[in-house]
């Protein structure tokens, strides 16, 4: 295997590790947020609209980390900045 082949293997492995970490981290975070929101709704049903609004904002922030991991993976797979070092 030459250097280009190794770069492809390492890039794909890095992209897979990035997506795995992003997906697992986001899933754990979102499940903990949802569980806390359900607990808060059970304790204070009158504050439902405030809790729901905070829940959706928190979920969006956690999901953004998974989207950042997706972007990093796509860069590693399709616009690899390290490939220029081998060709140049």
C-alpha positions, 0 to 999 in steps of 0.5 A: 500500500502506498501513502495515498491508500493509507490516507484513504484508510485513515480518513475513512476510519477517522470519519467513522470514529467521528460519526460514532462519537457524535451520534452516541454523545448526542443520543446520550445527551438527548435522552438525559434532557428528555428524562429531565424534562419529563421529570420536571413536567411531572413535578410542575405541570403548570410550567409545561410551556416553559419547560417545553420551550427550554427542552427544544432549545436544549435539544437543538444545542445538543443536536448541533454537536452531532451535525458538527461531527457529520460535517467533519466526517464529510470533510474527511471523506470528500474534501480531505485537506491532507490529500494535498500533501501527498499530491503536492 
